[in-house]
Structures are given as structure tokens and as C-alpha cells.
Amino acid sequence: MGKHHKNLLNNLEQLRKSADLTQQQLSDSAGVSRKSINAIENGIYVPSTVLALKIAQTLRCTVDDLFQLP
């Protein structure tokens, strides 16, 4: 499936790296496993609304900054 789920553009990796956070640091803040963050970044898993909001809060951005429809 690659970096993009067929119905979702994903900017998580870029925004996480811009915030100078590791996958582990982001996962700790969001309350999920590092593997979950990796799966989201690689377009394997689409996060729930609650998880997307937690990630956006940690990265100080909006959910729209993280994910967009093509």
C-alpha cells in the first residue's frame, strides 16, 4: 500500500520529524505502541478520530495538517 492509503494522504512522518520526535516519543504521548505510529506513517493503518486528535495535539497541528483526502 505504500506511504498513502488509497483514500488518505498522510503527512505524519514529515510533521513528526519536523517536531524532532521519534516514533517512540510520539507513541508514548498518544498512548499507543510505536508499531501503531509506524503503521500509520506507512499507510497500513488509518487512525481513529481520537488517536488522530491526540497525535495532532502532540504535534501542535490540526488533523487536516496530518491527513487529507486526495
Chimera marker file (.cmm) of the C-alpha trace (Angstrom):
<marker_set name="trace">
<marker id="1" x="0.000" y="0.000" z="0.000" r="1" g="1" b="0" radius="0.5"/>
<marker id="2" x="2.995" y="2.313" z="0.383" r="1" g="1" b="0" radius="0.5"/>
<marker id="3" x="3.015" y="5.709" z="2.050" r="1" g="1" b="0" radius="0.5"/>
<marker id="4" x="-0.555" y="6.552" z="1.061" r="1" g="1" b="0" radius="0.5"/>
<marker id="5" x="-3.714" y="4.692" z="1.897" r="1" g="1" b="0" radius="0.5"/>
<marker id="6" x="-5.787" y="4.772" z="-1.270" r="1" g="1" b="0" radius="0.5"/>
<marker id="7" x="-8.227" y="7.272" z="0.245" r="1" g="1" b="0" radius="0.5"/>
<marker id="8" x="-5.952" y="9.253" z="2.542" r="1" g="1" b="0" radius="0.5"/>
<marker id="9" x="-2.865" y="11.398" z="2.088" r="1" g="1" b="0" radius="0.5"/>
<marker id="10" x="-0.634" y="11.156" z="5.130" r="1" g="1" b="0" radius="0.5"/>
<marker id="11" x="1.881" y="13.782" z="6.326" r="1" g="1" b="0" radius="0.5"/>
<marker id="12" x="2.546" y="12.253" z="9.739" r="1" g="1" b="0" radius="0.5"/>
<marker id="13" x="6.162" y="11.253" z="9.198" r="1" g="1" b="0" radius="0.5"/>
<marker id="14" x="7.158" y="14.693" z="7.910" r="1" g="1" b="0" radius="0.5"/>
<marker id="15" x="5.399" y="16.522" z="10.737" r="1" g="1" b="0" radius="0.5"/>
<marker id="16" x="6.790" y="14.163" z="13.381" r="1" g="1" b="0" radius="0.5"/>
<marker id="17" x="10.333" y="14.653" z="12.096" r="1" g="1" b="0" radius="0.5"/>
<marker id="18" x="9.816" y="18.430" z="11.915" r="1" g="1" b="0" radius="0.5"/>
<marker id="19" x="8.821" y="18.324" z="15.582" r="1" g="1" b="0" radius="0.5"/>
<marker id="20" x="12.066" y="16.402" z="16.259" r="1" g="1" b="0" radius="0.5"/>
<marker id="21" x="10.191" y="13.457" z="17.769" r="1" g="1" b="0" radius="0.5"/>
<marker id="22" x="10.906" y="9.765" z="17.375" r="1" g="1" b="0" radius="0.5"/>
<marker id="23" x="8.129" y="7.315" z="16.690" r="1" g="1" b="0" radius="0.5"/>
<marker id="24" x="8.543" y="6.114" z="20.281" r="1" g="1" b="0" radius="0.5"/>
<marker id="25" x="8.186" y="9.612" z="21.736" r="1" g="1" b="0" radius="0.5"/>
<marker id="26" x="5.046" y="10.262" z="19.687" r="1" g="1" b="0" radius="0.5"/>
<marker id="27" x="3.577" y="6.897" z="20.582" r="1" g="1" b="0" radius="0.5"/>
<marker id="28" x="4.211" y="7.495" z="24.298" r="1" g="1" b="0" radius="0.5"/>
<marker id="29" x="2.425" y="10.840" z="24.091" r="1" g="1" b="0" radius="0.5"/>
<marker id="30" x="-0.520" y="9.415" z="22.137" r="1" g="1" b="0" radius="0.5"/>
<marker id="31" x="-0.824" y="6.309" z="24.303" r="1" g="1" b="0" radius="0.5"/>
<marker id="32" x="-0.251" y="3.752" z="21.549" r="1" g="1" b="0" radius="0.5"/>
<marker id="33" x="2.578" y="1.460" z="20.514" r="1" g="1" b="0" radius="0.5"/>
<marker id="34" x="5.468" y="2.578" z="18.338" r="1" g="1" b="0" radius="0.5"/>
<marker id="35" x="4.306" y="-0.028" z="15.824" r="1" g="1" b="0" radius="0.5"/>
<marker id="36" x="0.962" y="1.780" z="15.563" r="1" g="1" b="0" radius="0.5"/>
<marker id="37" x="2.701" y="5.050" z="14.666" r="1" g="1" b="0" radius="0.5"/>
<marker id="38" x="4.842" y="3.202" z="12.128" r="1" g="1" b="0" radius="0.5"/>
<marker id="39" x="1.759" y="1.562" z="10.587" r="1" g="1" b="0" radius="0.5"/>
<marker id="40" x="0.011" y="4.941" z="10.301" r="1" g="1" b="0" radius="0.5"/>
<marker id="41" x="3.076" y="6.547" z="8.708" r="1" g="1" b="0" radius="0.5"/>
<marker id="42" x="3.283" y="3.729" z="6.161" r="1" g="1" b="0" radius="0.5"/>
<marker id="43" x="-0.393" y="3.882" z="5.212" r="1" g="1" b="0" radius="0.5"/>
<marker id="44" x="-1.158" y="0.448" z="6.642" r="1" g="1" b="0" radius="0.5"/>
<marker id="45" x="-3.445" y="1.682" z="9.417" r="1" g="1" b="0" radius="0.5"/>
<marker id="46" x="-5.894" y="4.594" z="9.434" r="1" g="1" b="0" radius="0.5"/>
<marker id="47" x="-6.143" y="6.013" z="12.967" r="1" g="1" b="0" radius="0.5"/>
<marker id="48" x="-9.376" y="6.583" z="14.838" r="1" g="1" b="0" radius="0.5"/>
<marker id="49" x="-10.588" y="10.141" z="15.252" r="1" g="1" b="0" radius="0.5"/>
<marker id="50" x="-9.495" y="10.137" z="18.898" r="1" g="1" b="0" radius="0.5"/>
<marker id="51" x="-5.988" y="8.935" z="18.033" r="1" g="1" b="0" radius="0.5"/>
<marker id="52" x="-5.688" y="11.434" z="15.168" r="1" g="1" b="0" radius="0.5"/>
<marker id="53" x="-6.660" y="14.233" z="17.577" r="1" g="1" b="0" radius="0.5"/>
<marker id="54" x="-4.111" y="13.050" z="20.177" r="1" g="1" b="0" radius="0.5"/>
<marker id="55" x="-1.366" y="12.973" z="17.537" r="1" g="1" b="0" radius="0.5"/>
<marker id="56" x="-2.341" y="16.418" z="16.245" r="1" g="1" b="0" radius="0.5"/>
<marker id="57" x="-2.323" y="17.804" z="19.784" r="1" g="1" b="0" radius="0.5"/>
<marker id="58" x="1.154" y="16.407" z="20.421" r="1" g="1" b="0" radius="0.5"/>
<marker id="59" x="2.464" y="17.806" z="17.132" r="1" g="1" b="0" radius="0.5"/>
<marker id="60" x="0.635" y="21.125" z="17.664" r="1" g="1" b="0" radius="0.5"/>
<marker id="61" x="-1.121" y="20.948" z="14.332" r="1" g="1" b="0" radius="0.5"/>
<marker id="62" x="-4.572" y="20.120" z="13.019" r="1" g="1" b="0" radius="0.5"/>
<marker id="63" x="-5.832" y="16.748" z="11.869" r="1" g="1" b="0" radius="0.5"/>
<marker id="64" x="-6.136" y="18.354" z="8.433" r="1" g="1" b="0" radius="0.5"/>
<marker id="65" x="-2.395" y="19.057" z="8.538" r="1" g="1" b="0" radius="0.5"/>
<marker id="66" x="-1.785" y="15.359" z="9.212" r="1" g="1" b="0" radius="0.5"/>
<marker id="67" x="-4.272" y="13.736" z="6.844" r="1" g="1" b="0" radius="0.5"/>
<marker id="68" x="-6.118" y="14.867" z="3.728" r="1" g="1" b="0" radius="0.5"/>
<marker id="69" x="-8.386" y="13.340" z="1.156" r="1" g="1" b="0" radius="0.5"/>
<marker id="70" x="-6.970" y="13.354" z="-2.381" r="1" g="1" b="0" radius="0.5"/>
<link id1="1" id2="2" r="1" g="1" b="0" radius="0.2"/>
<link id1="2" id2="3" r="1" g="1" b="0" radius="0.2"/>
<link id1="3" id2="4" r="1" g="1" b="0" radius="0.2"/>
<link id1="4" id2="5" r="1" g="1" b="0" radius="0.2"/>
<link id1="5" id2="6" r="1" g="1" b="0" radius="0.2"/>
<link id1="6" id2="7" r="1" g="1" b="0" radius="0.2"/>
<link id1="7" id2="8" r="1" g="1" b="0" radius="0.2"/>
<link id1="8" id2="9" r="1" g="1" b="0" radius="0.2"/>
<link id1="9" id2="10" r="1" g="1" b="0" radius="0.2"/>
<link id1="10" id2="11" r="1" g="1" b="0" radius="0.2"/>
<link id1="11" id2="12" r="1" g="1" b="0" radius="0.2"/>
<link id1="12" id2="13" r="1" g="1" b="0" radius="0.2"/>
<link id1="13" id2="14" r="1" g="1" b="0" radius="0.2"/>
<link id1="14" id2="15" r="1" g="1" b="0" radius="0.2"/>
<link id1="15" id2="16" r="1" g="1" b="0" radius="0.2"/>
<link id1="16" id2="17" r="1" g="1" b="0" radius="0.2"/>
<link id1="17" id2="18" r="1" g="1" b="0" radius="0.2"/>
<link id1="18" id2="19" r="1" g="1" b="0" radius="0.2"/>
<link id1="19" id2="20" r="1" g="1" b="0" radius="0.2"/>
<link id1="20" id2="21" r="1" g="1" b="0" radius="0.2"/>
<link id1="21" id2="22" r="1" g="1" b="0" radius="0.2"/>
<link id1="22" id2="23" r="1" g="1" b="0" radius="0.2"/>
<link id1="23" id2="24" r="1" g="1" b="0" radius="0.2"/>
<link id1="24" id2="25" r="1" g="1" b="0" radius="0.2"/>
<link id1="25" id2="26" r="1" g="1" b="0" radius="0.2"/>
<link id1="26" id2="27" r="1" g="1" b="0" radius="0.2"/>
<link id1="27" id2="28" r="1" g="1" b="0" radius="0.2"/>
<link id1="28" id2="29" r="1" g="1" b="0" radius="0.2"/>
<link id1="29" id2="30" r="1" g="1" b="0" radius="0.2"/>
<link id1="30" id2="31" r="1" g="1" b="0" radius="0.2"/>
<link id1="31" id2="32" r="1" g="1" b="0" radius="0.2"/>
<link id1="32" id2="33" r="1" g="1" b="0" radius="0.2"/>
<link id1="33" id2="34" r="1" g="1" b="0" radius="0.2"/>
<link id1="34" id2="35" r="1" g="1" b="0" radius="0.2"/>
<link id1="35" id2="36" r="1" g="1" b="0" radius="0.2"/>
<link id1="36" id2="37" r="1" g="1" b="0" radius="0.2"/>
<link id1="37" id2="38" r="1" g="1" b="0" radius="0.2"/>
<link id1="38" id2="39" r="1" g="1" b="0" radius="0.2"/>
<link id1="39" id2="40" r="1" g="1" b="0" radius="0.2"/>
<link id1="40" id2="41" r="1" g="1" b="0" radius="0.2"/>
<link id1="41" id2="42" r="1" g="1" b="0" radius="0.2"/>
<link id1="42" id2="43" r="1" g="1" b="0" radius="0.2"/>
<link id1="43" id2="44" r="1" g="1" b="0" radius="0.2"/>
<link id1="44" id2="45" r="1" g="1" b="0" radius="0.2"/>
<link id1="45" id2="46" r="1" g="1" b="0" radius="0.2"/>
<link id1="46" id2="47" r="1" g="1" b="0" radius="0.2"/>
<link id1="47" id2="48" r="1" g="1" b="0" radius="0.2"/>
<link id1="48" id2="49" r="1" g="1" b="0" radius="0.2"/>
<link id1="49" id2="50" r="1" g="1" b="0" radius="0.2"/>
<link id1="50" id2="51" r="1" g="1" b="0" radius="0.2"/>
<link id1="51" id2="52" r="1" g="1" b="0" radius="0.2"/>
<link id1="52" id2="53" r="1" g="1" b="0" radius="0.2"/>
<link id1="53" id2="54" r="1" g="1" b="0" radius="0.2"/>
<link id1="54" id2="55" r="1" g="1" b="0" radius="0.2"/>
<link id1="55" id2="56" r="1" g="1" b="0" radius="0.2"/>
<link id1="56" id2="57" r="1" g="1" b="0" radius="0.2"/>
<link id1="57" id2="58" r="1" g="1" b="0" radius="0.2"/>
<link id1="58" id2="59" r="1" g="1" b="0" radius="0.2"/>
<link id1="59" id2="60" r="1" g="1" b="0" radius="0.2"/>
<link id1="60" id2="61" r="1" g="1" b="0" radius="0.2"/>
<link id1="61" id2="62" r="1" g="1" b="0" radius="0.2"/>
<link id1="62" id2="63" r="1" g="1" b="0" radius="0.2"/>
<link id1="63" id2="64" r="1" g="1" b="0" radius="0.2"/>
<link id1="64" id2="65" r="1" g="1" b="0" radius="0.2"/>
<link id1="65" id2="66" r="1" g="1" b="0" radius="0.2"/>
<link id1="66" id2="67" r="1" g="1" b="0" radius="0.2"/>
<link id1="67" id2="68" r="1" g="1" b="0" radius="0.2"/>
<link id1="68" id2="69" r="1" g="1" b="0" radius="0.2"/>
<link id1="69" id2="70" r="1" g="1" b="0" radius="0.2"/>
</marker_set>
